[in-house]
Amino acid sequence: MFLNCHSYHSLRYGTISIKELVDQAVHFNIKTLALTDINTITGIYDFYKLCQDHHIKPIVGVEIRVQDELYYICLARNQKSIGEINRLLTAYNCDGIEIPKANPDFTDTFVIYPLENIPEQLADHEFIGIRQDQLNFLMKPELKPFIHRMVILHPVTFTSSEEYELHKILRAIDHNTLISKLTEADYCKNNETFVDKKKLLAQFYHEPQIIENTKYIVNSCYFDFDFSTPKNRKHFTDSRENDFELLKKLSYEGLSKRYSDDNLQAKARVDKELRVIDQLNFCAYFLITWDIIQYSNRMGFMHVGRGSGANSIVSYCIGITDICPLELDLYFERFLNLNRKTPPDFDIDWSWQTRDIILEYIFDKYGKDHVAFCGTNVEFKYRSIFREIGKVFGLPKDELDILATKPIQEHDNNSVSRQVHYYGKLLEKFPNQRSMHSCGILISEESITDYSALEMPPKGFPIVQFDMYTAEEIGLEKFDILSQRGLGTIDDTVKLVKEKRGIDIDIRDTSLSKDEYKCNEFLSSGKTIGCFYIESPAMRGLLRRLKCDNYKVLVAASSIIRPGVAQSGMMREYIFRHNNPTKFEYFHEVFEKELGETYGIMVYQEDVIKIALHFGGLSAPDGDVLRRAMSGKGRSLSALQKVKDNFFESCKKLGHPEQLSMEVYRQIESFAGYSFCKAHSASYAVESYQSLYLKVYYPIEFMVSAINNGGGFYRTEVYIHEARMSGAAVYNPCINLSEYQTTVYGLDVYLGFMHIERLETRLAQLISEERIQNGDYTSLENFVKRIPIGIETLQILIFIGAFRFTKKQKHELLIESRFLLGNNKVPFRHPTLLEEPQKDYKLPSIERNKFEDAFDEIEILGFPVSFSPFNLLQTRYRSSVMAKNLIRYHKKQVKMLAYLISRKHVPTKKGTMYFGTWIDAEGEYFDTAHFPNCLEEYPFQGGGCYLLLGTVEVDFHFPTITIHKMAKMPFIPDPRYSMDKEKSLEAQRNLHEDISMTWRKPYPQEHEIGLPRRKNT
């Protein structure tokens, strides 16, 4: 009888989760239940499964609303019917085709109209819903002719009075208004809860036809979904047999290119993999991925294939990945085995500049009816909840800021704040809006709208209405098409070296950069800023602690930096064992046998599975549950709990000490969602080495490319500093030498117009385009005649020194700009054959302070270019010890002057601490640790230079200064504002710093792990 139920997937409307909805039906002994969320099918597959579990007949459908007006409720008679509903919504969402208010073009779908929207004619599959509180309306003569086509309509939207208030809050959030300003039309009736079925039917006792019509619909709807059958595109060619033959042909061709003809091990591995791939019917998945790579290669794009797919020699031979699985002894069964029913996991990265072109190819090649992105539900988050609910209750901005930014303990304890907290807690984990999955593409055999309506987010590619977990459950496996700036940096460097030096670099030839002495030297000393994945302070410190000087150690480092290993406390242990290979004990003989390569430490997902199987005695299915949890794919806490129970039961039977079993499972548990498979780490290591190779041998071009790709971990200023340290002379933008992006001429680097934030992008691009087309600019007047620019923008270019080629002082150019433009923007004027001679203005020369340019640069670019920050300090002190010598000062106190690069917030049991990264006056980097007690007295005060006092701690070749005291050092007063003391201090307050935050639990200390770990000798 309940044909119109809403879950919280009716965004900003419903208040009930799918599970709660089914639990309510069980409580009221309801045997048939319909889910009809507003304009979405997001929850129907979870709903179907839960109903099956509780022996409830599921009916699925959608409530159609346009701008909050209820048009009708659609109920699916069968699976085909869902496609009809989805295509109606898709046409509206993606193509702007209006949804008809009546008589939609359906053949397999029941349509139920509210009394407020009765059409002139009813088709055979169309009915009118009447609510129990509307029964007295049947007395009206105009409704009597429709009684024989009416059904019981009892919507369900909430479960309690507090949820009814929550529903109103959601409606106010959706309307961006105060809850007090909502009208009755904005929210649902106060009786939209489950009621006793017998009592509901008793209300319609005098209208038996309505009851019979309702039963007819209930009995006629039959939604049965097959979750076990794959829904992905079945074939790349025209048949499974031809797919296999093509994959086999490509594999053998690649085998002869990748390996020598007498490599029997490689051939045997290819044959073995091909048999498994064919048996699992995954040939099409491989070939579709290969096809995308082929298009990328034709376009000259770089890609990186990673994920567990890099375990496969077939993927290596056909060019999907560049990782040789034989070299690293990669475990193919981790990637594919005969027990696995889901396709392999290929993560393919492209440059952020080219990814959209790849996506367009996929949509064009496989058809928009068969391709869509996975959706994702963006939940109400802690801070946004308080802000949103506070707005609904009419709180002013200042109070909203306090609610959103300060701990609950600091909120006012008044009635409104208490309501905000109360309803905020109820809203936690509620979906707020749908968004696009960052990379997951679905390619279906049947029309994608057979499974979901599509939506069109701002990005411009359609999405399904469910997430990756639901997609996988129903048999749609995603292709991960990702983007990253690191690849853009590599690709642009190769092109820049070719353009500027005429040198061709085959960066895909991984032998170039896997065993280069100079590269390994840079790697072991942490000189990796700008290099993908290995440039953060934490990673550079790890490389130095490990003295990482080869590819295989880098593969391990790429994984142990992940939160899974670090959170278990085993990153620290790995560092010790790597540096002291004879001074540790294995936890257990299984660890020695299975994890000898990593000193008995679980580093990769494969290691966790090995220990779970061989130490814990778990079954292969339990191992797969763990694998999925570690990949962030598992949603079932109950399944994970079952694995945990099985683990401890099995360990007990095997006779393992309870303390050891508990510690091993603690380590296993830390990996969930935060670990790499070995192949993934290897892929990252290859790209890291490619970056490093270019940094070592073509440092200036590499840093210019890093700057143009938006850098990475650090701000632009740091990469400019790296270019200088590599021998470049860096100059401000110049209208005759600069381009939109930063460019290089020999050792001279000219910053691009893109770095001037207040310069419009199109105008910034036009400056170099016009110069290339019509020659250099000859003067300020010539520039103004050729570029449509306003006076304020022109003055910014003057202040940054873009007209320095004229040899005129800035004040002269500023006065000239006023003569030329006044306060108005002149129309664009093309150069003419007969140019009037330029007016010659004679102005007095003014003695300028040499540091004025640096302060102009800080104001416009955010950092000084003409001078180092150290040159702008009032003090001439430059440190008693320099960064390059810190390793000699273990346990000694040092005083240093340094410029702040970045700091990272880290939680500890005693409060917040920070790790800082700095450069000294020689430009070298070093790191500091700031503990909570020190920070209370000596906090960070924004970007700039600090005087530091602390004790050096050398930890496995890596020095860190534990800070005792620090003070921010003042710049000289800004000479541009010598008459305004407050204004003269403004520039240094605007210096930037990179701040990263982590809210993870503190890493365990050595004594907290409590296992046999180190030998005494």
Secondary structure as GFF3:
##gff-version 3
##sequence-region A 1 1017
A	DSSP	beta_strand	2	5	.	.	.	ID=ss1
A	DSSP	alpha_helix	18	27	.	.	.	ID=ss2
A	DSSP	beta_strand	32	38	.	.	.	ID=ss3
A	DSSP	alpha_helix	44	53	.	.	.	ID=ss4
A	DSSP	beta_strand	57	66	.	.	.	ID=ss5
A	DSSP	beta_strand	69	76	.	.	.	ID=ss6
A	DSSP	alpha_helix	79	95	.	.	.	ID=ss7
A	DSSP	beta_strand	109	113	.	.	.	ID=ss8
A	DSSP	three_ten_helix	115	117	.	.	.	ID=ss9
A	DSSP	beta_strand	126	130	.	.	.	ID=ss10
A	DSSP	three_ten_helix	132	139	.	.	.	ID=ss11
A	DSSP	three_ten_helix	144	149	.	.	.	ID=ss12
A	DSSP	beta_strand	150	152	.	.	.	ID=ss13
A	DSSP	alpha_helix	161	175	.	.	.	ID=ss14
A	DSSP	three_ten_helix	179	181	.	.	.	ID=ss15
A	DSSP	three_ten_helix	184	186	.	.	.	ID=ss16
A	DSSP	alpha_helix	197	203	.	.	.	ID=ss17
A	DSSP	alpha_helix	208	220	.	.	.	ID=ss18
A	DSSP	alpha_helix	240	258	.	.	.	ID=ss19
A	DSSP	alpha_helix	264	279	.	.	.	ID=ss20
A	DSSP	alpha_helix	283	298	.	.	.	ID=ss21
A	DSSP	beta_strand	303	306	.	.	.	ID=ss22
A	DSSP	three_ten_helix	307	311	.	.	.	ID=ss23
A	DSSP	alpha_helix	313	317	.	.	.	ID=ss24
A	DSSP	alpha_helix	332	335	.	.	.	ID=ss25
A	DSSP	beta_strand	347	351	.	.	.	ID=ss26
A	DSSP	alpha_helix	355	366	.	.	.	ID=ss27
A	DSSP	beta_strand	371	379	.	.	.	ID=ss28
A	DSSP	alpha_helix	382	392	.	.	.	ID=ss29
A	DSSP	alpha_helix	397	405	.	.	.	ID=ss30
A	DSSP	three_ten_helix	408	410	.	.	.	ID=ss31
A	DSSP	alpha_helix	415	427	.	.	.	ID=ss32
A	DSSP	beta_strand	431	443	.	.	.	ID=ss33
A	DSSP	three_ten_helix	448	450	.	.	.	ID=ss34
A	DSSP	beta_strand	454	455	.	.	.	ID=ss35
A	DSSP	beta_strand	463	464	.	.	.	ID=ss36
A	DSSP	alpha_helix	468	474	.	.	.	ID=ss37
A	DSSP	beta_strand	478	484	.	.	.	ID=ss38
A	DSSP	alpha_helix	485	501	.	.	.	ID=ss39
A	DSSP	three_ten_helix	510	512	.	.	.	ID=ss40
A	DSSP	alpha_helix	517	524	.	.	.	ID=ss41
A	DSSP	alpha_helix	537	546	.	.	.	ID=ss42
A	DSSP	alpha_helix	551	560	.	.	.	ID=ss43
A	DSSP	alpha_helix	563	568	.	.	.	ID=ss44
A	DSSP	alpha_helix	570	579	.	.	.	ID=ss45
A	DSSP	alpha_helix	589	594	.	.	.	ID=ss46
A	DSSP	three_ten_helix	596	598	.	.	.	ID=ss47
A	DSSP	alpha_helix	605	614	.	.	.	ID=ss48
A	DSSP	alpha_helix	620	630	.	.	.	ID=ss49
A	DSSP	alpha_helix	637	653	.	.	.	ID=ss50
A	DSSP	alpha_helix	658	670	.	.	.	ID=ss51
A	DSSP	alpha_helix	678	697	.	.	.	ID=ss52
A	DSSP	alpha_helix	699	708	.	.	.	ID=ss53
A	DSSP	alpha_helix	716	725	.	.	.	ID=ss54
A	DSSP	beta_strand	729	731	.	.	.	ID=ss55
A	DSSP	beta_strand	743	745	.	.	.	ID=ss56
A	DSSP	beta_strand	748	750	.	.	.	ID=ss57
A	DSSP	three_ten_helix	753	755	.	.	.	ID=ss58
A	DSSP	alpha_helix	761	774	.	.	.	ID=ss59
A	DSSP	alpha_helix	780	786	.	.	.	ID=ss60
A	DSSP	alpha_helix	791	799	.	.	.	ID=ss61
A	DSSP	three_ten_helix	804	806	.	.	.	ID=ss62
A	DSSP	alpha_helix	810	821	.	.	.	ID=ss63
A	DSSP	alpha_helix	852	861	.	.	.	ID=ss64
A	DSSP	three_ten_helix	869	872	.	.	.	ID=ss65
A	DSSP	three_ten_helix	883	888	.	.	.	ID=ss66
A	DSSP	beta_strand	893	908	.	.	.	ID=ss67
A	DSSP	beta_strand	911	919	.	.	.	ID=ss68
A	DSSP	beta_strand	925	930	.	.	.	ID=ss69
A	DSSP	alpha_helix	932	937	.	.	.	ID=ss70
A	DSSP	beta_strand	945	955	.	.	.	ID=ss71
A	DSSP	beta_strand	958	968	.	.	.	ID=ss72
A	DSSP	three_ten_helix	975	977	.	.	.	ID=ss73
A	DSSP	three_ten_helix	983	985	.	.	.	ID=ss74
A	DSSP	alpha_helix	986	989	.	.	.	ID=ss75
A	DSSP	beta_strand	994	997	.	.	.	ID=ss76
A	DSSP	alpha_helix	1006	1009	.	.	.	ID=ss77
###
